[in-house]
Amino acid sequence: MIKILISGEIGWDVMPFMIREQLDTAKGGDIEVYLSSPGGSVFEGIEIFNMFREYKRENPDAQMILNIKSEAASMGSYIAANESFDLVTVEDNATHMRHNPIMGVYGDYQEMKKGADFLERLAIMMAPVYANRSGQTMEDARSDMDSETWLFGKEIVDAGFADELIKTKSTKNKASSIASAELKLKNVMTKVRETEIKKDDFDKAYAMMKEIEIPEPAKIEPAKQPAISGKNNQEEKSIMNIDELKKEHPEIHAEAMLAGVDQEKERVNSLLEMKSKKDFEGIPEISDRIEEGIKNGETINAVEIGVMAILKTPGKMASVESPGDIDTGEDLSISGEIQTDDVKSKIKKNSTF
């Protein structure tokens, strides 16, 4: 089993080419990722995220394990939520944080509006990854990102972001661990805000997502109280399953089935339209990524984030004149070993982190 390290700030200490080299060394075999990161660049982070997903797709029998060491914050927690990992473990003194993506924007009010719109659309594309890993609803995932949510130790397992808790001899408590992690995050955010994003690169990335629909906040109507016309006169209604619906209300069942078919046709047609764009000619990785999305039933947003990462790969963005209006730290000290059997880990540890 090849061990892969993601230690430090993504985009500074950790670059995609480093992960690619380690994955190439694995040659399709089992991998074990040791992650300790306060976050960093969303673009490099997405590229790394997709490398792990591609590795699993190309090597479906490979056992993929991720261990959260001291922290998984911001883009670090996004990578840790990758559905490709068969098992995620976390140390009992580790921190975990989710929030909305952040970047520095410079310019007049038009540029600032464009930057805010870009970040909101990016958050919409990232939220499903957190929801899928934890089992949350999309609304709860978005709410946690809006609130900048911190978890510690066992809370990470309880929230569904890790499968197993690793006991350590650490005496760190939640308050001190989060305070330390917040300092690292602050340093990363300062770098992110001060890093100049080339206008051409930003405009191209924004063009890829400008057609993503931002849903309006749901309007909750006040609950209607049933009229009381005598004791125990209320009729209790149960939720029907699909078979009961078909039997008792065949016309509603038929309508629902047709609506589902229409939605699936719309999804596939939209992805095929994206695949046929002349802007992507000569980039087979994009065609393969879209085909994967069609086959696996992925949403358009999920495919778009994969396409964005491919275009961000050195040499890819330069070959695209205009994407068009598509819908789119610290050192790790490894001690201890995890052996797996049907994704069950037996952990030998002698680590102070």
Contacts in CASP RR format, 6 or more apart in sequence:
PFRMAT RR
TARGET T0000
AUTHOR 0000-0000-0000
METHOD contacts of the structure
MODEL  1
MIKILISGEIGWDVMPFMIREQLDTAKGGDIEVYLSSPGGSVFEGIEIFN
MFREYKRENPDAQMILNIKSEAASMGSYIAANESFDLVTVEDNATHMRHN
PIMGVYGDYQEMKKGADFLERLAIMMAPVYANRSGQTMEDARSDMDSETW
LFGKEIVDAGFADELIKTKSTKNKASSIASAELKLKNVMTKVRETEIKKD
DFDKAYAMMKEIEIPEPAKIEPAKQPAISGKNNQEEKSIMNIDELKKEHP
EIHAEAMLAGVDQEKERVNSLLEMKSKKDFEGIPEISDRIEEGIKNGETI
NAVEIGVMAILKTPGKMASVESPGDIDTGEDLSISGEIQTDDVKSKIKKN
STF
1 29 0 8 1.000
1 30 0 8 1.000
1 31 0 8 1.000
1 32 0 8 1.000
1 63 0 8 1.000
2 22 0 8 1.000
2 25 0 8 1.000
2 26 0 8 1.000
2 29 0 8 1.000
2 30 0 8 1.000
2 31 0 8 1.000
2 32 0 8 1.000
3 31 0 8 1.000
3 32 0 8 1.000
3 33 0 8 1.000
3 34 0 8 1.000
3 334 0 8 1.000
4 19 0 8 1.000
4 22 0 8 1.000
4 23 0 8 1.000
4 26 0 8 1.000
4 31 0 8 1.000
4 32 0 8 1.000
4 33 0 8 1.000
4 34 0 8 1.000
5 22 0 8 1.000
5 33 0 8 1.000
5 34 0 8 1.000
5 332 0 8 1.000
5 334 0 8 1.000
6 14 0 8 1.000
6 19 0 8 1.000
6 33 0 8 1.000
6 34 0 8 1.000
6 35 0 8 1.000
6 36 0 8 1.000
6 37 0 8 1.000
6 48 0 8 1.000
6 76 0 8 1.000
6 79 0 8 1.000
7 13 0 8 1.000
7 14 0 8 1.000
7 34 0 8 1.000
7 35 0 8 1.000
7 36 0 8 1.000
7 37 0 8 1.000
7 329 0 8 1.000
7 330 0 8 1.000
7 331 0 8 1.000
7 332 0 8 1.000
8 14 0 8 1.000
8 36 0 8 1.000
8 37 0 8 1.000
8 38 0 8 1.000
8 39 0 8 1.000
8 329 0 8 1.000
8 330 0 8 1.000
9 37 0 8 1.000
9 38 0 8 1.000
9 39 0 8 1.000
9 40 0 8 1.000
9 187 0 8 1.000
9 188 0 8 1.000
9 191 0 8 1.000
9 329 0 8 1.000
10 37 0 8 1.000
10 39 0 8 1.000
10 40 0 8 1.000
10 41 0 8 1.000
10 44 0 8 1.000
10 45 0 8 1.000
10 48 0 8 1.000
10 75 0 8 1.000
10 76 0 8 1.000
10 79 0 8 1.000
11 40 0 8 1.000
11 41 0 8 1.000
11 44 0 8 1.000
11 45 0 8 1.000
12 40 0 8 1.000
12 41 0 8 1.000
12 191 0 8 1.000
13 329 0 8 1.000
14 37 0 8 1.000
14 44 0 8 1.000
14 48 0 8 1.000
15 44 0 8 1.000
16 44 0 8 1.000
16 45 0 8 1.000
16 47 0 8 1.000
16 48 0 8 1.000
16 51 0 8 1.000
16 313 0 8 1.000
19 48 0 8 1.000
19 51 0 8 1.000
20 51 0 8 1.000
23 31 0 8 1.000
23 51 0 8 1.000
23 52 0 8 1.000
23 55 0 8 1.000
26 55 0 8 1.000
26 62 0 8 1.000
28 55 0 8 1.000
28 58 0 8 1.000
28 59 0 8 1.000
28 62 0 8 1.000
29 59 0 8 1.000
29 62 0 8 1.000
29 63 0 8 1.000
30 62 0 8 1.000
30 63 0 8 1.000
30 64 0 8 1.000
30 65 0 8 1.000
30 340 0 8 1.000
31 55 0 8 1.000
31 62 0 8 1.000
31 63 0 8 1.000
31 64 0 8 1.000
31 65 0 8 1.000
32 65 0 8 1.000
32 66 0 8 1.000
32 67 0 8 1.000
32 338 0 8 1.000
33 52 0 8 1.000
33 64 0 8 1.000
33 65 0 8 1.000
33 66 0 8 1.000
33 67 0 8 1.000
33 85 0 8 1.000
34 67 0 8 1.000
34 69 0 8 1.000
34 332 0 8 1.000
34 334 0 8 1.000
35 66 0 8 1.000
35 67 0 8 1.000
35 68 0 8 1.000
35 69 0 8 1.000
35 72 0 8 1.000
35 76 0 8 1.000
35 79 0 8 1.000
35 80 0 8 1.000
36 68 0 8 1.000
36 69 0 8 1.000
36 70 0 8 1.000
36 71 0 8 1.000
36 72 0 8 1.000
36 329 0 8 1.000
36 330 0 8 1.000
36 332 0 8 1.000
37 71 0 8 1.000
37 72 0 8 1.000
37 73 0 8 1.000
37 75 0 8 1.000
37 76 0 8 1.000
37 79 0 8 1.000
37 329 0 8 1.000
38 71 0 8 1.000
38 73 0 8 1.000
38 74 0 8 1.000
38 76 0 8 1.000
38 181 0 8 1.000
38 184 0 8 1.000
38 185 0 8 1.000
38 187 0 8 1.000
38 188 0 8 1.000
38 329 0 8 1.000
39 73 0 8 1.000
39 74 0 8 1.000
39 75 0 8 1.000
39 76 0 8 1.000
39 185 0 8 1.000
39 188 0 8 1.000
40 74 0 8 1.000
40 75 0 8 1.000
40 76 0 8 1.000
40 188 0 8 1.000
40 191 0 8 1.000
40 192 0 8 1.000
41 75 0 8 1.000
41 192 0 8 1.000
41 195 0 8 1.000
42 75 0 8 1.000
42 101 0 8 1.000
42 103 0 8 1.000
42 122 0 8 1.000
43 205 0 8 1.000
43 309 0 8 1.000
43 312 0 8 1.000
44 312 0 8 1.000
45 75 0 8 1.000
45 76 0 8 1.000
45 78 0 8 1.000
45 79 0 8 1.000
46 78 0 8 1.000
46 305 0 8 1.000
46 306 0 8 1.000
46 308 0 8 1.000
46 309 0 8 1.000
46 312 0 8 1.000
47 309 0 8 1.000
47 312 0 8 1.000
47 313 0 8 1.000
48 79 0 8 1.000
49 78 0 8 1.000
49 79 0 8 1.000
49 82 0 8 1.000
49 129 0 8 1.000
49 309 0 8 1.000
50 306 0 8 1.000
50 309 0 8 1.000
50 310 0 8 1.000
52 64 0 8 1.000
52 79 0 8 1.000
52 82 0 8 1.000
52 84 0 8 1.000
52 85 0 8 1.000
53 82 0 8 1.000
53 83 0 8 1.000
53 84 0 8 1.000
55 62 0 8 1.000
55 64 0 8 1.000
55 84 0 8 1.000
56 62 0 8 1.000
56 64 0 8 1.000
56 84 0 8 1.000
57 84 0 8 1.000
57 292 0 8 1.000
63 86 0 8 1.000
63 87 0 8 1.000
63 340 0 8 1.000
63 343 0 8 1.000
64 84 0 8 1.000
64 85 0 8 1.000
64 86 0 8 1.000
64 87 0 8 1.000
65 85 0 8 1.000
65 86 0 8 1.000
65 87 0 8 1.000
65 88 0 8 1.000
65 89 0 8 1.000
65 338 0 8 1.000
65 340 0 8 1.000
65 345 0 8 1.000
66 80 0 8 1.000
66 82 0 8 1.000
66 85 0 8 1.000
66 87 0 8 1.000
66 88 0 8 1.000
66 89 0 8 1.000
67 88 0 8 1.000
67 89 0 8 1.000
67 90 0 8 1.000
67 91 0 8 1.000
67 166 0 8 1.000
67 338 0 8 1.000
68 80 0 8 1.000
68 88 0 8 1.000
68 89 0 8 1.000
68 90 0 8 1.000
68 91 0 8 1.000
68 94 0 8 1.000
68 96 0 8 1.000
68 156 0 8 1.000
68 162 0 8 1.000
69 91 0 8 1.000
69 94 0 8 1.000
69 332 0 8 1.000
69 353 0 8 1.000
70 91 0 8 1.000
70 93 0 8 1.000
70 94 0 8 1.000
70 95 0 8 1.000
70 181 0 8 1.000
70 329 0 8 1.000
70 330 0 8 1.000
70 353 0 8 1.000
71 94 0 8 1.000
71 95 0 8 1.000
71 96 0 8 1.000
71 97 0 8 1.000
71 181 0 8 1.000
71 184 0 8 1.000
71 329 0 8 1.000
72 79 0 8 1.000
72 80 0 8 1.000
72 90 0 8 1.000
72 94 0 8 1.000
72 95 0 8 1.000
72 96 0 8 1.000
72 97 0 8 1.000
73 95 0 8 1.000
73 96 0 8 1.000
73 97 0 8 1.000
73 181 0 8 1.000
73 184 0 8 1.000
73 185 0 8 1.000
74 97 0 8 1.000
74 98 0 8 1.000
74 99 0 8 1.000
74 185 0 8 1.000
74 188 0 8 1.000
77 96 0 8 1.000
77 97 0 8 1.000
77 98 0 8 1.000
77 130 0 8 1.000
77 161 0 8 1.000
78 98 0 8 1.000
78 126 0 8 1.000
78 129 0 8 1.000
78 130 0 8 1.000
80 88 0 8 1.000
80 96 0 8 1.000
80 161 0 8 1.000
80 162 0 8 1.000
81 129 0 8 1.000
81 130 0 8 1.000
81 132 0 8 1.000
81 133 0 8 1.000
81 134 0 8 1.000
81 161 0 8 1.000
82 129 0 8 1.000
82 133 0 8 1.000
83 129 0 8 1.000
83 132 0 8 1.000
83 133 0 8 1.000
86 340 0 8 1.000
86 343 0 8 1.000
87 163 0 8 1.000
87 164 0 8 1.000
87 340 0 8 1.000
87 343 0 8 1.000
87 345 0 8 1.000
88 133 0 8 1.000
88 161 0 8 1.000
88 162 0 8 1.000
88 163 0 8 1.000
88 164 0 8 1.000
89 162 0 8 1.000
89 163 0 8 1.000
89 164 0 8 1.000
89 165 0 8 1.000
89 166 0 8 1.000
89 338 0 8 1.000
89 345 0 8 1.000
89 347 0 8 1.000
90 96 0 8 1.000
90 153 0 8 1.000
90 156 0 8 1.000
90 157 0 8 1.000
90 161 0 8 1.000
90 162 0 8 1.000
90 164 0 8 1.000
90 165 0 8 1.000
90 166 0 8 1.000
91 153 0 8 1.000
91 165 0 8 1.000
91 166 0 8 1.000
91 168 0 8 1.000
91 170 0 8 1.000
91 351 0 8 1.000
91 353 0 8 1.000
92 153 0 8 1.000
92 154 0 8 1.000
92 165 0 8 1.000
92 166 0 8 1.000
92 167 0 8 1.000
92 168 0 8 1.000
92 170 0 8 1.000
93 152 0 8 1.000
93 153 0 8 1.000
93 168 0 8 1.000
93 170 0 8 1.000
93 172 0 8 1.000
93 177 0 8 1.000
93 353 0 8 1.000
94 152 0 8 1.000
94 153 0 8 1.000
94 156 0 8 1.000
94 177 0 8 1.000
95 150 0 8 1.000
95 151 0 8 1.000
95 152 0 8 1.000
95 153 0 8 1.000
95 177 0 8 1.000
95 178 0 8 1.000
95 181 0 8 1.000
96 150 0 8 1.000
96 151 0 8 1.000
96 152 0 8 1.000
96 153 0 8 1.000
96 155 0 8 1.000
96 156 0 8 1.000
96 159 0 8 1.000
96 161 0 8 1.000
96 162 0 8 1.000
97 148 0 8 1.000
97 149 0 8 1.000
97 150 0 8 1.000
97 151 0 8 1.000
97 181 0 8 1.000
97 185 0 8 1.000
98 130 0 8 1.000
98 141 0 8 1.000
98 144 0 8 1.000
98 145 0 8 1.000
98 148 0 8 1.000
98 149 0 8 1.000
99 145 0 8 1.000
99 147 0 8 1.000
99 148 0 8 1.000
99 149 0 8 1.000
100 119 0 8 1.000
100 120 0 8 1.000
100 123 0 8 1.000
100 145 0 8 1.000
100 146 0 8 1.000
100 148 0 8 1.000
101 119 0 8 1.000
101 122 0 8 1.000
101 123 0 8 1.000
101 126 0 8 1.000
102 119 0 8 1.000
102 189 0 8 1.000
102 192 0 8 1.000
102 193 0 8 1.000
103 115 0 8 1.000
103 119 0 8 1.000
103 192 0 8 1.000
103 193 0 8 1.000
103 197 0 8 1.000
104 192 0 8 1.000
104 193 0 8 1.000
104 194 0 8 1.000
104 195 0 8 1.000
104 197 0 8 1.000
105 111 0 8 1.000
105 112 0 8 1.000
105 114 0 8 1.000
105 115 0 8 1.000
105 116 0 8 1.000
106 196 0 8 1.000
114 206 0 8 1.000
115 202 0 8 1.000
115 206 0 8 1.000
117 206 0 8 1.000
117 210 0 8 1.000
118 202 0 8 1.000
118 205 0 8 1.000
118 206 0 8 1.000
118 209 0 8 1.000
120 214 0 8 1.000
121 209 0 8 1.000
121 210 0 8 1.000
121 212 0 8 1.000
121 214 0 8 1.000
122 209 0 8 1.000
123 142 0 8 1.000
123 145 0 8 1.000
124 142 0 8 1.000
124 212 0 8 1.000
124 214 0 8 1.000
124 301 0 8 1.000
125 209 0 8 1.000
125 212 0 8 1.000
125 301 0 8 1.000
125 302 0 8 1.000
125 304 0 8 1.000
125 305 0 8 1.000
126 145 0 8 1.000
126 305 0 8 1.000
127 138 0 8 1.000
127 141 0 8 1.000
127 142 0 8 1.000
127 145 0 8 1.000
128 138 0 8 1.000
128 141 0 8 1.000
128 299 0 8 1.000
128 301 0 8 1.000
128 302 0 8 1.000
130 136 0 8 1.000
130 141 0 8 1.000
130 144 0 8 1.000
130 145 0 8 1.000
130 161 0 8 1.000
131 137 0 8 1.000
131 138 0 8 1.000
131 140 0 8 1.000
131 141 0 8 1.000
133 160 0 8 1.000
133 161 0 8 1.000
134 141 0 8 1.000
134 159 0 8 1.000
134 160 0 8 1.000
134 161 0 8 1.000
135 160 0 8 1.000
136 144 0 8 1.000
139 218 0 8 1.000
150 178 0 8 1.000
150 181 0 8 1.000
151 159 0 8 1.000
151 161 0 8 1.000
152 174 0 8 1.000
152 177 0 8 1.000
152 178 0 8 1.000
153 165 0 8 1.000
153 174 0 8 1.000
154 165 0 8 1.000
156 162 0 8 1.000
157 163 0 8 1.000
157 164 0 8 1.000
157 165 0 8 1.000
164 345 0 8 1.000
164 347 0 8 1.000
166 347 0 8 1.000
166 349 0 8 1.000
167 349 0 8 1.000
168 349 0 8 1.000
168 351 0 8 1.000
168 352 0 8 1.000
168 353 0 8 1.000
169 351 0 8 1.000
169 352 0 8 1.000
170 352 0 8 1.000
170 353 0 8 1.000
184 329 0 8 1.000
201 317 0 8 1.000
204 311 0 8 1.000
204 317 0 8 1.000
204 320 0 8 1.000
204 322 0 8 1.000
204 323 0 8 1.000
205 308 0 8 1.000
205 311 0 8 1.000
205 312 0 8 1.000
207 322 0 8 1.000
207 323 0 8 1.000
207 324 0 8 1.000
207 325 0 8 1.000
207 326 0 8 1.000
208 304 0 8 1.000
208 307 0 8 1.000
208 308 0 8 1.000
208 311 0 8 1.000
208 323 0 8 1.000
208 324 0 8 1.000
208 326 0 8 1.000
208 328 0 8 1.000
209 304 0 8 1.000
209 308 0 8 1.000
209 328 0 8 1.000
210 325 0 8 1.000
210 328 0 8 1.000
211 325 0 8 1.000
211 326 0 8 1.000
211 327 0 8 1.000
211 328 0 8 1.000
212 301 0 8 1.000
212 304 0 8 1.000
212 327 0 8 1.000
212 328 0 8 1.000
226 234 0 8 1.000
228 234 0 8 1.000
240 248 0 8 1.000
240 249 0 8 1.000
242 253 0 8 1.000
245 252 0 8 1.000
245 253 0 8 1.000
245 256 0 8 1.000
246 253 0 8 1.000
267 297 0 8 1.000
267 299 0 8 1.000
267 300 0 8 1.000
268 294 0 8 1.000
270 300 0 8 1.000
270 327 0 8 1.000
271 290 0 8 1.000
271 293 0 8 1.000
271 294 0 8 1.000
271 300 0 8 1.000
271 303 0 8 1.000
272 290 0 8 1.000
272 294 0 8 1.000
274 280 0 8 1.000
274 290 0 8 1.000
274 300 0 8 1.000
274 303 0 8 1.000
274 307 0 8 1.000
274 326 0 8 1.000
274 327 0 8 1.000
275 286 0 8 1.000
275 287 0 8 1.000
275 290 0 8 1.000
275 291 0 8 1.000
277 324 0 8 1.000
277 326 0 8 1.000
279 320 0 8 1.000
279 321 0 8 1.000
279 322 0 8 1.000
279 323 0 8 1.000
279 324 0 8 1.000
280 286 0 8 1.000
280 287 0 8 1.000
280 320 0 8 1.000
282 319 0 8 1.000
283 310 0 8 1.000
283 311 0 8 1.000
283 316 0 8 1.000
283 319 0 8 1.000
283 320 0 8 1.000
285 310 0 8 1.000
285 313 0 8 1.000
285 316 0 8 1.000
286 307 0 8 1.000
286 310 0 8 1.000
286 311 0 8 1.000
289 303 0 8 1.000
289 306 0 8 1.000
289 307 0 8 1.000
289 310 0 8 1.000
290 303 0 8 1.000
290 307 0 8 1.000
292 298 0 8 1.000
293 302 0 8 1.000
293 303 0 8 1.000
300 327 0 8 1.000
301 327 0 8 1.000
304 326 0 8 1.000
304 327 0 8 1.000
304 328 0 8 1.000
307 326 0 8 1.000
307 328 0 8 1.000
308 328 0 8 1.000
310 316 0 8 1.000
311 317 0 8 1.000
311 320 0 8 1.000
311 323 0 8 1.000
333 351 0 8 1.000
333 353 0 8 1.000
335 349 0 8 1.000
335 350 0 8 1.000
335 351 0 8 1.000
336 347 0 8 1.000
336 348 0 8 1.000
336 349 0 8 1.000
336 350 0 8 1.000
336 351 0 8 1.000
337 347 0 8 1.000
337 348 0 8 1.000
338 345 0 8 1.000
338 346 0 8 1.000
338 347 0 8 1.000
339 345 0 8 1.000
339 346 0 8 1.000
END
